[in-house]
Amino acid sequence: MTLETLSPDPNADEEFDDDVLAALDGDYVFKVWGGDWCIDCQEQLPTFGAALAAADVPDDRIEHYPVTKGPDGKEGTGVEAYGIDLIPTVVVEDADGGEVARFVEEADVPIATFLARQLADVEVTA
């Protein structure tokens, strides 16, 4: 199952900063939790999908985790294991499966920019 909202926005007129695209193009796996029913996801994930496409991130490094609303909160694959309370949530893992960056629900910048800043810090300290 995939998240339709993660499909790249074909009308994205936003040009992505070269530094952002370079940061996304590392040896990372992007795990994305969201719901096509979720307004925040509908607003943010298409642009993030466009950024991943612009950075040439291969589809096999982007994992979709659709989330539903249950009686006790969010439900879906990996929700409990990754502590997903709010969506969209994007967890970035390195080649060894270690979490190196996380975006949760909203920020003052787009998801791609937010994660690129965290990934730049990882590369500097690595």
N, C-alpha and C positions, 0 to 999 in steps of 0.2 A: 504494500500500500504506500502511496506517496502523498505528499502535501501539494495540492494544486497551487496553493498560495506561494510556494517556493519556485514556481515556474518563473523564469526571467521575464520581467515586464518588457514587452517588445516596444513600448512607447517611452521607455526610460530615457529621458533627455538629459539625465545627469551624467556628466563626465566624471569618471572616477580618477582620483589622484594616482599618479604613477607609484607613489610610495605605498598607497593602500593596496593596489593590485599586486605589487611585488611582495608585500607581507603575506597576502593570502595565498600566494603561489609557492609556499614552502611545502615541505613533506608532511602535510597535516591531513587529518580526517575531521570533517565538519559534521557534527551530530546536531540535527535540528529538530526540536520539539515544537509543535504548533498545532493549530486546528484551523481548518478552512472556515469554520464558523466564527472564529475569533477576530474581532475588529482590529486589534493591535497586529495580529499576524497578517491580515489582509492589507494593512497599511505598510508594513515593514518588510515582509518576506519577499515580495516580488522584486523590490530594489536590491535586496541582498542576493537573490538569485541572479539578477543581472550582473552584480559585481563579481560573483563567483564565475559566471560565464566570461566576463571581460578579462578575468585573471587566468582563464583557461584551466580552471580547476576541473580535473576529470570527474565524471559522474560517479566513479567507483570510490571517490573520496568524500562524497556527500551522502550522508545517511539521513533518511526521513523517518521521523517518529510521530505519526499522527496521535493527537491527544483528544480524549473525549471528556465530557463533564460527567462525573459520577456522583453518587450520593455523598461520598466522603471527600470529594475534591477531584483533582485531575487523575485520569486513568489512561494507561497505555504502556507500551513496551519501554522499559528503562526509566519510567517516571520515578519509581521508588528508589531504584539503585543510584540514580543520578540526582535525587533530591529536587525534582522538578515541581515547583509550586506555581510558577507564573510562566505564561507563554507570550511571545515566543522566547525560547531559550536555545542558545547555540553554545555547544561545548566543543572546543577545539582540542584535539589530542595529537601528540607527536607520534612518530613512527613506532615508539615503544608502548603506545596506549596511555601515556600519562597526560593528564589534563594540563594544558598550558594557557588556556584563555577561556573566558565564559562571558556571554552576554545574557542578561535576564530582563525581559519585557520591554524596557525603554531606557533611553539615554538621550542626552542633548545632541547627539550626533547619530548618523546612520549606523546600522549594525556593522557594516564592513569597516567603517572608520574606527569604531570603538574597538573591534577585535584587532585591527591592524596596529593600533597603539599598544595593546597588550602584547601582541606578538613581537613588536619591535623591542619592547622591554625584555622579552625572553631571549631574543637573539643577542642583545647587548650583554646580558648577564650569563649567557651560556658559554 
